[in-house]
Amino acid sequence: MRYLKYDIKNPIIAGITHKRACLSYLFADSILENRIPIIPKTTLDFSTEIKPFVQSYIVDEYYKISLDYILEEDVRIENDVLIKSFEHDSFWEFDIDEKLKKLTAKIHGIGMNTVIPMWEPVEHTKVLGNKILNSLKKPIIGIHLRKASSNETWWNHRVGIKKYLAEMEIDSLLKKIKNFDYGSVFIGTYQEIENRPKNIFTIGDFNFEFENNFFKYLVEQYVIDHSNISIRTFSDSSIHFKKDFVGNNYSIFKDRWNTHMTDIPNWPNGGGKLYKQNYKEKL
């Protein structure tokens, strides 16, 4: 077999969406090299307070994808292996070939291009997500809030944190969706939302037990993806899982998530309204 293996000197410890993007790069590179990628076990952060790090291949456990691959533990004889070495695995920080960048964006989507990605949910995610969807009154508005604590210094030196959080308060959200016809709202966020109307739900309202917060997060994303109207925090916060249709998608801010790194004075720009997301069906 012809394999592609990445030798990473200092792998980044990060959240599951970040690590999915890293794997998307490996898959894209494998397609262009006409090889089968060897999937490494990676370290996920922010899973639980008790157990801060999780070791996982991500593929099979958290996601499915209809591309050829092999897990590193299943490689018996490493013959005809192309090995590429990198300092770390945040590959988009390197000088990426345009063809490779375009294919990576097609596979991953989120933050790279507003497309339906190639990553699919595992059965466990679908089962729990559909239980929530079937229990909510239609039409459903699904909202993902990428919140931050008001005392997080990492945010405070870049943004007006109070302004940022104000756009995601319940009263502000209700004003943004007042012209939509809906029966219920599902909100995905890592912070509990207090003093909300009875038709606004979070995953905490359902009697599910999760091994870690990554499983919980992915169920939330599945519900938001399959709501009648999907609202996400930033303009490049796009559909999380592969699906057959785009649907109605909006963002709370018109800025991209990564623009906060450039210290734009007015970031993020909300303006008290929603911004329509326009999807590219093909790249």
Backbone torsions as a table, in degrees:
resi	resn	phi	psi	omega
1	MET	NA	149.1	177.4
2	ARG	-99.5	115.3	-175.6
3	TYR	-114.3	159.9	170.3
4	LEU	-123.8	125.8	-179.0
5	LYS	-125.4	135.7	175.8
6	TYR	-99.7	129.0	173.9
7	ASP	-102.5	105.1	-174.8
8	ILE	-103.4	120.1	-177.9
9	LYS	-69.7	-48.5	-178.5
10	ASN	-130.9	81.4	-179.5
11	PRO	-59.6	138.1	178.5
12	ILE	-74.0	134.9	171.6
13	ILE	-93.1	115.6	-171.6
14	ALA	-151.8	-179.9	179.4
15	GLY	-74.4	174.5	-169.4
16	ILE	-72.3	-32.6	178.5
17	THR	-68.4	-40.0	176.9
18	HIS	-60.8	-46.9	-177.9
19	LYS	-70.6	-29.1	174.8
20	ARG	-65.1	-38.5	176.8
21	ALA	-62.7	-39.2	177.5
22	CYS	-61.3	-44.3	178.8
23	LEU	-66.7	-33.7	178.3
24	SER	-62.0	-36.9	176.9
25	TYR	-63.5	-44.8	179.1
26	LEU	-62.7	-43.3	178.2
27	PHE	-62.4	-44.5	-179.8
28	ALA	-62.4	-44.1	179.3
29	ASP	-62.4	-38.5	-179.8
30	SER	-65.0	-40.7	178.4
31	ILE	-62.6	-44.4	-178.3
32	LEU	-69.6	-29.8	179.2
33	GLU	-88.5	-4.7	-177.2
34	ASN	56.9	48.1	179.2
35	ARG	-133.4	166.5	177.7
36	ILE	-95.7	125.3	-178.7
37	PRO	-73.3	138.8	171.3
38	ILE	-91.9	113.3	-175.2
39	ILE	-82.9	121.0	179.2
40	PRO	-86.7	156.1	171.4
41	LYS	-76.7	139.3	-174.9
42	THR	-126.6	167.5	-178.7
43	THR	-108.1	123.4	178.8
44	LEU	-101.9	141.6	179.9
45	ASP	-110.7	165.7	176.0
46	PHE	64.8	36.9	179.8
47	SER	-83.0	-54.9	175.7
48	THR	-148.5	161.7	178.1
49	GLU	-70.1	-32.6	-177.6
50	ILE	-75.5	-39.8	-176.1
51	LYS	-123.4	86.9	-170.3
52	PRO	-67.8	-22.8	-177.6
53	PHE	-123.7	143.7	179.1
54	VAL	-128.4	131.3	176.0
55	GLN	-94.4	128.4	-177.0
56	SER	-159.6	152.8	169.9
57	TYR	-80.7	-14.7	-176.3
58	ILE	71.7	-53.2	175.8
59	VAL	-64.6	139.2	-178.7
60	ASP	80.5	-43.7	-177.9
61	GLU	-81.6	-44.5	-177.0
62	TYR	-112.2	-30.6	-176.9
63	TYR	-136.8	158.3	166.4
64	LYS	-116.3	155.9	174.7
65	ILE	-153.7	137.6	-175.7
66	SER	-89.0	57.2	176.0
67	LEU	-133.9	154.2	178.9
68	ASP	-71.3	141.7	175.5
69	TYR	-165.4	167.8	173.7
70	ILE	-142.1	139.1	177.4
71	LEU	-75.8	146.8	-174.9
72	GLU	-60.8	-29.5	-179.7
73	GLU	-72.9	-15.8	-179.4
74	ASP	-96.0	-2.3	178.3
75	VAL	-80.7	117.2	-176.6
76	ARG	-92.8	-50.2	-179.2
77	ILE	-123.6	116.2	-176.5
78	GLU	-87.6	66.3	174.4
79	ASN	-98.2	147.0	-178.3
80	ASP	55.9	52.1	178.6
81	VAL	-108.4	123.0	173.3
82	LEU	-88.9	118.4	-178.1
83	ILE	-107.0	126.2	175.6
84	LYS	-115.8	133.6	-176.4
85	SER	-105.1	140.0	179.6
86	PHE	-138.4	152.1	176.2
87	GLU	-69.4	-41.2	177.6
88	HIS	-149.2	179.5	-174.2
89	ASP	-112.3	19.5	167.5
90	SER	-88.9	76.7	-165.9
91	PHE	-64.8	-26.7	-178.2
92	TRP	-67.0	-10.4	175.7
93	GLU	-81.7	-9.0	177.8
94	PHE	-92.4	173.0	175.8
95	ASP	-79.3	95.7	-171.3
96	ILE	-92.2	135.1	173.3
97	ASP	-57.8	138.2	-174.5
98	GLU	-60.5	-38.8	179.2
99	LYS	-65.4	-40.7	178.1
100	LEU	-67.2	-40.8	178.5
101	LYS	-62.2	-42.7	-178.3
102	LYS	-66.1	-40.9	-180.0
103	LEU	-71.3	-37.6	176.3
104	THR	-60.8	-43.0	179.1
105	ALA	-63.0	-36.3	178.8
106	LYS	-66.9	-36.9	-179.5
107	ILE	-75.1	-45.9	-172.8
108	HIS	-89.9	-48.1	-178.8
109	GLY	82.6	-80.4	-169.2
110	ILE	-47.3	122.5	176.3
111	GLY	78.7	-14.2	-178.7
112	MET	-107.0	-42.6	176.0
113	ASN	-162.0	147.9	-176.6
114	THR	-84.0	83.0	-178.9
115	VAL	-136.7	165.5	170.3
116	ILE	-76.2	122.6	-175.6
117	PRO	-76.3	174.7	179.3
118	MET	-94.4	-9.6	-179.0
119	TRP	-76.3	135.6	-177.4
120	GLU	-115.7	156.8	177.1
121	PRO	-77.4	150.1	170.8
122	VAL	-76.4	166.6	-174.0
123	GLU	-60.6	-39.3	179.9
124	HIS	-59.1	-41.8	178.3
125	THR	-64.0	-43.6	-179.5
126	LYS	-64.6	-43.4	-178.1
127	VAL	-61.0	-50.3	-179.6
128	LEU	-68.0	-40.0	179.4
129	GLY	-62.7	-41.7	179.6
130	ASN	-69.5	-30.7	175.1
131	LYS	-61.8	-42.1	178.6
132	ILE	-66.5	-49.2	-178.6
133	LEU	-58.9	-40.1	-178.1
134	ASN	-73.5	-18.3	-178.8
135	SER	-92.9	-13.4	-176.8
136	LEU	-91.8	146.1	178.1
137	LYS	-71.6	132.2	179.8
138	LYS	-86.3	154.6	-9.8
139	PRO	-68.8	154.5	-177.1
140	ILE	-110.6	134.4	169.6
141	ILE	-104.9	122.0	176.8
142	GLY	-104.4	131.0	-176.2
143	ILE	-128.3	129.4	172.7
144	HIS	-108.8	123.8	179.7
145	LEU	-108.8	116.1	175.9
146	ARG	-90.2	84.9	-172.7
147	LYS	-88.2	169.6	174.0
148	ALA	-146.1	148.9	178.1
149	SER	-70.8	149.1	-177.3
150	SER	-67.8	-13.7	-179.9
151	ASN	-106.6	13.3	179.8
152	GLU	-78.0	108.9	-177.4
153	THR	-64.9	-28.1	179.8
154	TRP	-59.9	-32.1	178.3
155	TRP	-88.1	-39.4	-168.5
156	ASN	-61.0	-30.5	-178.8
157	HIS	-80.6	-5.3	179.8
158	ARG	-110.5	-34.6	-171.5
159	VAL	-133.8	161.6	168.6
160	GLY	-78.9	95.2	-170.0
161	ILE	-61.5	-34.6	179.9
162	LYS	-66.8	-40.0	177.2
163	LYS	-64.1	-41.7	-179.7
164	TYR	-62.3	-49.6	-178.0
165	LEU	-69.1	-31.0	-179.1
166	ALA	-61.3	-33.5	179.4
167	GLU	-66.6	-17.0	-177.0
168	MET	-111.5	9.7	173.7
169	GLU	-70.6	154.1	-177.0
170	ILE	-56.1	-45.8	-179.3
171	ASP	-60.2	-40.5	179.5
172	SER	-67.6	-41.2	179.4
173	LEU	-64.7	-41.0	179.9
174	LEU	-62.9	-36.6	176.9
175	LYS	-66.2	-37.3	-178.6
176	LYS	-68.0	-30.5	-175.7
177	ILE	-106.0	10.2	-173.1
178	LYS	-62.7	-24.7	-178.7
179	ASN	-91.9	0.1	177.3
180	PHE	-89.9	148.8	172.7
181	ASP	-90.2	115.5	-178.8
182	TYR	-149.0	152.7	177.6
183	GLY	-101.6	-28.1	-179.8
184	SER	-155.3	162.7	179.7
185	VAL	-128.6	133.2	174.0
186	PHE	-115.0	126.7	-178.6
187	ILE	-115.7	126.5	175.0
188	GLY	-103.1	120.8	178.9
189	THR	-164.4	154.4	-176.9
190	TYR	-81.0	-9.4	178.0
191	GLN	-105.2	139.3	178.3
192	GLU	-69.2	145.4	-177.9
193	ILE	-108.6	117.7	-177.3
194	GLU	-98.0	162.4	176.1
195	ASN	53.6	50.1	179.2
196	ARG	-108.1	152.7	176.2
197	PRO	-59.4	160.4	-175.3
198	LYS	-68.0	-18.5	-179.6
199	ASN	-95.9	12.3	175.0
200	ILE	-110.0	124.9	-173.4
201	PHE	-122.8	154.4	169.7
202	THR	-127.0	171.2	-178.4
203	ILE	-66.0	-20.7	176.4
204	GLY	-66.5	-15.7	178.1
205	ASP	-79.4	-5.7	-178.4
206	PHE	-113.9	145.3	-173.7
207	ASN	-85.0	63.8	178.1
208	PHE	-106.3	144.3	173.3
209	GLU	-114.8	131.6	-176.9
210	PHE	-119.6	141.5	177.9
211	GLU	-64.7	-35.9	176.4
212	ASN	-155.7	174.0	-175.1
213	ASN	-72.9	-14.4	177.3
214	PHE	-68.4	-42.8	176.8
215	PHE	-61.3	-42.6	178.5
216	LYS	-61.7	-46.4	-179.7
217	TYR	-59.2	-41.6	-177.0
218	LEU	-70.7	-33.8	174.1
219	VAL	-64.7	-42.1	176.7
220	GLU	-58.7	-45.4	-179.1
221	GLN	-64.0	-36.9	178.2
222	TYR	-63.4	-44.4	179.5
223	VAL	-63.2	-44.2	-179.8
224	ILE	-64.8	-42.1	177.7
225	ASP	-57.8	-36.8	-173.1
226	HIS	-102.7	13.1	173.1
227	SER	-76.5	162.0	179.0
228	ASN	-66.0	-35.1	174.1
229	ILE	-130.8	128.4	-178.9
230	SER	-112.6	127.8	-179.7
231	ILE	-124.4	124.8	179.5
232	ARG	-121.5	170.2	-169.5
233	THR	-71.6	-51.6	-174.8
234	PHE	-113.3	163.2	-175.5
235	SER	-63.5	-26.5	178.4
236	ASP	-100.4	10.8	172.8
237	SER	-84.6	90.8	-168.9
238	SER	-105.1	-174.6	-178.9
239	ILE	-52.4	132.6	-172.4
240	HIS	-85.6	-39.7	-175.9
241	PHE	-116.2	155.7	174.1
242	LYS	-61.3	135.0	178.2
243	LYS	-150.7	171.8	-173.2
244	ASP	-87.2	-10.0	-175.9
245	PHE	-148.1	157.6	-179.8
246	VAL	-80.0	-48.6	-177.9
247	GLY	79.2	-162.9	-178.8
248	ASN	-103.2	114.6	-173.6
249	ASN	-126.3	136.5	-179.2
250	TYR	-137.5	163.1	172.6
251	SER	-126.5	153.0	179.5
252	ILE	-76.6	-37.4	177.9
253	PHE	-113.3	147.3	178.1
254	LYS	-85.3	-6.1	179.4
255	ASP	-84.2	155.1	169.8
256	ARG	-80.0	152.0	-179.9
257	TRP	-57.9	-44.7	-173.1
258	ASN	-71.3	-10.0	178.7
259	THR	-68.2	-15.5	178.1
260	HIS	-66.7	-20.0	179.4
261	MET	-71.8	-18.3	-176.0
262	THR	-96.8	7.1	176.6
263	ASP	56.3	43.0	174.8
264	ILE	-65.8	126.2	-172.4
265	PRO	-55.1	-40.8	-175.3
266	ASN	-96.8	11.1	-179.9
267	TRP	-73.4	137.5	-4.5
268	PRO	-91.2	155.1	-177.6
269	ASN	-100.0	107.1	-179.5
270	GLY	-101.9	-59.8	176.2
271	GLY	76.1	13.7	174.2
272	GLY	72.5	17.4	179.3
273	LYS	-140.3	176.8	177.7
274	LEU	-102.7	156.1	-179.1
275	TYR	-121.4	125.4	-178.2
276	LYS	-67.2	133.8	176.3
277	GLN	-94.7	130.9	178.8
278	ASN	-106.9	119.9	-174.9
279	TYR	-95.9	144.5	173.5
280	LYS	-96.2	113.1	-178.0
281	GLU	-66.2	-33.4	-179.4
282	LYS	-135.0	147.0	175.9
283	LEU	-104.7	NA	NA
